[in-house]
């Protein structure tokens, strides 16, 4: 999870497989998410929809 939607931005948190997040908005290939009480940007390729 990064502070801004760029690879050069500061890493502010890390997610692990299975962490649940809410997508607040998208910007190109990046998504602003909130999870574990933290908001930050994640490359969309690392996100998946919940399985039913």
PDB file as gemmi writes it, atoms N, CA and C in Angstrom:
CRYST1    1.000    1.000    1.000  90.00  90.00  90.00 P 1                      
ATOM      1  N   UNK A   1       0.858  -1.160   0.000  1.00  0.00           N  
ATOM      2  CA  UNK A   1       0.000   0.000   0.000  1.00  0.00           C  
ATOM      3  C   UNK A   1       0.908   1.227   0.000  1.00  0.00           C  
ATOM      4  N   UNK A   2       0.639   2.150  -0.920  1.00  0.00           N  
ATOM      5  CA  UNK A   2       1.498   3.320  -1.073  1.00  0.00           C  
ATOM      6  C   UNK A   2       0.742   4.616  -0.790  1.00  0.00           C  
ATOM      7  N   UNK A   3       1.499   5.655  -0.485  1.00  0.00           N  
ATOM      8  CA  UNK A   3       0.914   6.954  -0.165  1.00  0.00           C  
ATOM      9  C   UNK A   3       0.301   7.616  -1.401  1.00  0.00           C  
ATOM     10  N   UNK A   4       0.875   7.348  -2.578  1.00  0.00           N  
ATOM     11  CA  UNK A   4       0.380   7.903  -3.830  1.00  0.00           C  
ATOM     12  C   UNK A   4       0.352   6.809  -4.888  1.00  0.00           C  
ATOM     13  N   UNK A   5      -0.309   7.081  -5.994  1.00  0.00           N  
ATOM     14  CA  UNK A   5      -0.484   6.085  -7.046  1.00  0.00           C  
ATOM     15  C   UNK A   5       0.723   6.028  -7.985  1.00  0.00           C  
ATOM     16  N   UNK A   6       1.918   5.827  -7.412  1.00  0.00           N  
ATOM     17  CA  UNK A   6       3.134   5.666  -8.211  1.00  0.00           C  
ATOM     18  C   UNK A   6       4.047   4.649  -7.536  1.00  0.00           C  
ATOM     19  N   UNK A   7       4.874   3.984  -8.322  1.00  0.00           N  
ATOM     20  CA  UNK A   7       5.812   3.010  -7.767  1.00  0.00           C  
ATOM     21  C   UNK A   7       6.893   3.672  -6.917  1.00  0.00           C  
ATOM     22  N   UNK A   8       7.139   4.950  -7.141  1.00  0.00           N  
ATOM     23  CA  UNK A   8       8.167   5.664  -6.382  1.00  0.00           C  
ATOM     24  C   UNK A   8       7.659   6.215  -5.057  1.00  0.00           C  
ATOM     25  N   UNK A   9       6.370   6.074  -4.799  1.00  0.00           N  
ATOM     26  CA  UNK A   9       5.764   6.606  -3.584  1.00  0.00           C  
ATOM     27  C   UNK A   9       6.130   5.753  -2.359  1.00  0.00           C  
ATOM     28  N   UNK A  10       6.092   6.385  -1.207  1.00  0.00           N  
ATOM     29  CA  UNK A  10       6.416   5.710   0.051  1.00  0.00           C  
ATOM     30  C   UNK A  10       5.434   4.579   0.351  1.00  0.00           C  
ATOM     31  N   UNK A  11       5.968   3.435   0.767  1.00  0.00           N  
ATOM     32  CA  UNK A  11       5.131   2.313   1.203  1.00  0.00           C  
ATOM     33  C   UNK A  11       4.630   2.628   2.612  1.00  0.00           C  
ATOM     34  N   UNK A  12       3.305   2.616   2.799  1.00  0.00           N  
ATOM     35  CA  UNK A  12       2.741   2.970   4.102  1.00  0.00           C  
ATOM     36  C   UNK A  12       2.150   1.776   4.843  1.00  0.00           C  
ATOM     37  N   UNK A  13       1.924   0.675   4.126  1.00  0.00           N  
ATOM     38  CA  UNK A  13       1.356  -0.517   4.762  1.00  0.00           C  
ATOM     39  C   UNK A  13       1.519  -1.683   3.797  1.00  0.00           C  
ATOM     40  N   UNK A  14       1.427  -2.902   4.310  1.00  0.00           N  
ATOM     41  CA  UNK A  14       1.476  -4.070   3.447  1.00  0.00           C  
ATOM     42  C   UNK A  14       0.236  -4.910   3.664  1.00  0.00           C  
ATOM     43  N   UNK A  15      -0.274  -5.432   2.559  1.00  0.00           N  
ATOM     44  CA  UNK A  15      -1.413  -6.340   2.617  1.00  0.00           C  
ATOM     45  C   UNK A  15      -0.917  -7.756   2.386  1.00  0.00           C  
ATOM     46  N   UNK A  16      -1.643  -8.703   2.953  1.00  0.00           N  
ATOM     47  CA  UNK A  16      -1.328 -10.110   2.713  1.00  0.00           C  
ATOM     48  C   UNK A  16      -2.546 -10.762   2.063  1.00  0.00           C  
ATOM     49  N   UNK A  17      -2.325 -11.884   1.406  1.00  0.00           N  
ATOM     50  CA  UNK A  17      -3.417 -12.602   0.761  1.00  0.00           C  
ATOM     51  C   UNK A  17      -4.525 -12.862   1.771  1.00  0.00           C  
ATOM     52  N   UNK A  18      -5.744 -12.508   1.395  1.00  0.00           N  
ATOM     53  CA  UNK A  18      -6.890 -12.721   2.269  1.00  0.00           C  
ATOM     54  C   UNK A  18      -7.347 -11.460   2.990  1.00  0.00           C  
ATOM     55  N   UNK A  19      -6.487 -10.427   3.032  1.00  0.00           N  
ATOM     56  CA  UNK A  19      -6.913  -9.157   3.634  1.00  0.00           C  
ATOM     57  C   UNK A  19      -8.084  -8.604   2.839  1.00  0.00           C  
ATOM     58  N   UNK A  20      -9.073  -8.091   3.548  1.00  0.00           N  
ATOM     59  CA  UNK A  20     -10.222  -7.493   2.893  1.00  0.00           C  
ATOM     60  C   UNK A  20     -10.054  -5.980   2.886  1.00  0.00           C  
ATOM     61  N   UNK A  21     -10.293  -5.383   1.720  1.00  0.00           N  
ATOM     62  CA  UNK A  21     -10.203  -3.931   1.572  1.00  0.00           C  
ATOM     63  C   UNK A  21     -11.441  -3.434   0.836  1.00  0.00           C  
ATOM     64  N   UNK A  22     -11.695  -2.148   0.956  1.00  0.00           N  
ATOM     65  CA  UNK A  22     -12.765  -1.491   0.220  1.00  0.00           C  
ATOM     66  C   UNK A  22     -12.112  -0.555  -0.783  1.00  0.00           C  
ATOM     67  N   UNK A  23     -12.494  -0.678  -2.057  1.00  0.00           N  
ATOM     68  CA  UNK A  23     -11.966   0.222  -3.083  1.00  0.00           C  
ATOM     69  C   UNK A  23     -12.759   1.520  -3.035  1.00  0.00           C  
ATOM     70  N   UNK A  24     -12.045   2.630  -2.782  1.00  0.00           N  
ATOM     71  CA  UNK A  24     -12.686   3.939  -2.682  1.00  0.00           C  
ATOM     72  C   UNK A  24     -12.743   4.646  -4.033  1.00  0.00           C  
ATOM     73  N   UNK A  25     -11.696   4.496  -4.831  1.00  0.00           N  
ATOM     74  CA  UNK A  25     -11.684   5.043  -6.189  1.00  0.00           C  
ATOM     75  C   UNK A  25     -10.524   4.435  -6.951  1.00  0.00           C  
ATOM     76  N   UNK A  26     -10.526   4.637  -8.265  1.00  0.00           N  
ATOM     77  CA  UNK A  26      -9.443   4.128  -9.097  1.00  0.00           C  
ATOM     78  C   UNK A  26      -8.815   5.278  -9.875  1.00  0.00           C  
ATOM     79  N   UNK A  27      -7.558   5.058 -10.275  1.00  0.00           N  
ATOM     80  CA  UNK A  27      -6.818   6.038 -11.061  1.00  0.00           C  
ATOM     81  C   UNK A  27      -5.900   5.248 -11.985  1.00  0.00           C  
ATOM     82  N   UNK A  28      -6.354   5.022 -13.223  1.00  0.00           N  
ATOM     83  CA  UNK A  28      -5.583   4.192 -14.140  1.00  0.00           C  
ATOM     84  C   UNK A  28      -5.489   2.771 -13.607  1.00  0.00           C  
ATOM     85  N   UNK A  29      -4.270   2.278 -13.437  1.00  0.00           N  
ATOM     86  CA  UNK A  29      -4.076   0.907 -12.947  1.00  0.00           C  
ATOM     87  C   UNK A  29      -3.925   0.838 -11.436  1.00  0.00           C  
ATOM     88  N   UNK A  30      -4.266   1.913 -10.754  1.00  0.00           N  
ATOM     89  CA  UNK A  30      -4.160   1.975  -9.293  1.00  0.00           C  
ATOM     90  C   UNK A  30      -5.533   2.106  -8.650  1.00  0.00           C  
ATOM     91  N   UNK A  31      -5.663   1.587  -7.427  1.00  0.00           N  
ATOM     92  CA  UNK A  31      -6.912   1.706  -6.666  1.00  0.00           C  
ATOM     93  C   UNK A  31      -6.598   2.271  -5.284  1.00  0.00           C  
ATOM     94  N   UNK A  32      -7.372   3.270  -4.882  1.00  0.00           N  
ATOM     95  CA  UNK A  32      -7.283   3.778  -3.517  1.00  0.00           C  
ATOM     96  C   UNK A  32      -8.157   2.879  -2.665  1.00  0.00           C  
ATOM     97  N   UNK A  33      -7.560   2.215  -1.687  1.00  0.00           N  
ATOM     98  CA  UNK A  33      -8.296   1.256  -0.869  1.00  0.00           C  
ATOM     99  C   UNK A  33      -8.191   1.620   0.604  1.00  0.00           C  
ATOM    100  N   UNK A  34      -9.124   1.097   1.373  1.00  0.00           N  
ATOM    101  CA  UNK A  34      -9.078   1.215   2.828  1.00  0.00           C  
ATOM    102  C   UNK A  34      -9.163  -0.183   3.404  1.00  0.00           C  
ATOM    103  N   UNK A  35      -8.208  -0.519   4.252  1.00  0.00           N  
ATOM    104  CA  UNK A  35      -8.195  -1.815   4.898  1.00  0.00           C  
ATOM    105  C   UNK A  35      -7.358  -1.763   6.152  1.00  0.00           C  
ATOM    106  N   UNK A  36      -7.763  -2.465   7.155  1.00  0.00           N  
ATOM    107  CA  UNK A  36      -7.067  -2.476   8.452  1.00  0.00           C  
ATOM    108  C   UNK A  36      -6.911  -1.066   9.018  1.00  0.00           C  
ATOM    109  N   UNK A  37      -7.889  -0.193   8.725  1.00  0.00           N  
ATOM    110  CA  UNK A  37      -7.864   1.164   9.254  1.00  0.00           C  
ATOM    111  C   UNK A  37      -6.906   2.099   8.555  1.00  0.00           C  
ATOM    112  N   UNK A  38      -6.366   1.673   7.405  1.00  0.00           N  
ATOM    113  CA  UNK A  38      -5.395   2.488   6.670  1.00  0.00           C  
ATOM    114  C   UNK A  38      -5.897   2.688   5.248  1.00  0.00           C  
ATOM    115  N   UNK A  39      -5.721   3.920   4.712  1.00  0.00           N  
ATOM    116  CA  UNK A  39      -6.039   4.200   3.315  1.00  0.00           C  
ATOM    117  C   UNK A  39      -4.739   4.325   2.548  1.00  0.00           C  
ATOM    118  N   UNK A  40      -4.697   3.739   1.358  1.00  0.00           N  
ATOM    119  CA  UNK A  40      -3.519   3.856   0.520  1.00  0.00           C  
ATOM    120  C   UNK A  40      -3.791   3.314  -0.869  1.00  0.00           C  
ATOM    121  N   UNK A  41      -2.805   3.510  -1.736  1.00  0.00           N  
ATOM    122  CA  UNK A  41      -2.923   3.096  -3.129  1.00  0.00           C  
ATOM    123  C   UNK A  41      -2.292   1.726  -3.348  1.00  0.00           C  
ATOM    124  N   UNK A  42      -2.971   0.903  -4.147  1.00  0.00           N  
ATOM    125  CA  UNK A  42      -2.492  -0.437  -4.468  1.00  0.00           C  
ATOM    126  C   UNK A  42      -2.630  -0.627  -5.979  1.00  0.00           C  
ATOM    127  N   UNK A  43      -1.642  -1.243  -6.595  1.00  0.00           N  
ATOM    128  CA  UNK A  43      -1.758  -1.580  -8.013  1.00  0.00           C  
ATOM    129  C   UNK A  43      -2.916  -2.569  -8.168  1.00  0.00           C  
ATOM    130  N   UNK A  44      -3.819  -2.263  -9.082  1.00  0.00           N  
ATOM    131  CA  UNK A  44      -5.040  -3.070  -9.241  1.00  0.00           C  
ATOM    132  C   UNK A  44      -4.763  -4.527  -9.542  1.00  0.00           C  
ATOM    133  N   UNK A  45      -3.608  -4.820 -10.150  1.00  0.00           N  
ATOM    134  CA  UNK A  45      -3.279  -6.215 -10.479  1.00  0.00           C  
ATOM    135  C   UNK A  45      -3.176  -7.098  -9.239  1.00  0.00           C  
ATOM    136  N   UNK A  46      -3.000  -6.498  -8.061  1.00  0.00           N  
ATOM    137  CA  UNK A  46      -2.881  -7.266  -6.822  1.00  0.00           C  
ATOM    138  C   UNK A  46      -4.215  -7.478  -6.115  1.00  0.00           C  
ATOM    139  N   UNK A  47      -5.294  -6.927  -6.688  1.00  0.00           N  
ATOM    140  CA  UNK A  47      -6.609  -7.058  -6.068  1.00  0.00           C  
ATOM    141  C   UNK A  47      -7.429  -8.109  -6.799  1.00  0.00           C  
ATOM    142  N   UNK A  48      -8.310  -8.762  -6.069  1.00  0.00           N  
ATOM    143  CA  UNK A  48      -9.250  -9.710  -6.678  1.00  0.00           C  
ATOM    144  C   UNK A  48     -10.594  -9.568  -6.006  1.00  0.00           C  
ATOM    145  N   UNK A  49     -11.628  -9.996  -6.701  1.00  0.00           N  
ATOM    146  CA  UNK A  49     -12.985  -9.971  -6.145  1.00  0.00           C  
ATOM    147  C   UNK A  49     -13.151 -11.136  -5.199  1.00  0.00           C  
ATOM    148  N   UNK A  50     -14.038 -10.970  -4.195  1.00  0.00           N  
ATOM    149  CA  UNK A  50     -14.280 -12.082  -3.271  1.00  0.00           C  
ATOM    150  C   UNK A  50     -14.850 -13.284  -4.002  1.00  0.00           C  
ATOM    151  N   UNK A  51     -14.450 -14.452  -3.554  1.00  0.00           N  
ATOM    152  CA  UNK A  51     -14.976 -15.699  -4.139  1.00  0.00           C  
ATOM    153  C   UNK A  51     -16.244 -16.094  -3.413  1.00  0.00           C  
ATOM    154  N   UNK A  52     -17.201 -16.609  -4.172  1.00  0.00           N  
ATOM    155  CA  UNK A  52     -18.456 -17.030  -3.522  1.00  0.00           C  
ATOM    156  C   UNK A  52     -18.493 -18.511  -3.290  1.00  0.00           C  
TER     157      UNK A  52                                                      
END                                                                             
